[in-house]
Amino acid sequence: MVRITTIQISQETKTRLEVMKEHARETYEELIKKLMELAEEEKLELSTQTKKGIAKARQDIKEGKVYTTKELIRELGI
């Protein structure tokens, strides 16, 4: 069973939320849930493995161990 509750927000906050809606019929409930999901995603940190992979890729770029798209196409004979 879903319990409905009321919250108090300032007119300024309500106006900002209204502007963020993707469509006029989007509820504040839907919008708030989307905003919370975005906030949670921002808190996610990259894994150690991902950080190492990024560091290696950056090093490869510095050392010139990369191909341009044109070079790769030529190399593969596409």
Order of alpha helices (4+ residues) and beta strands (2+ residues): alpha-alpha-alpha-alpha
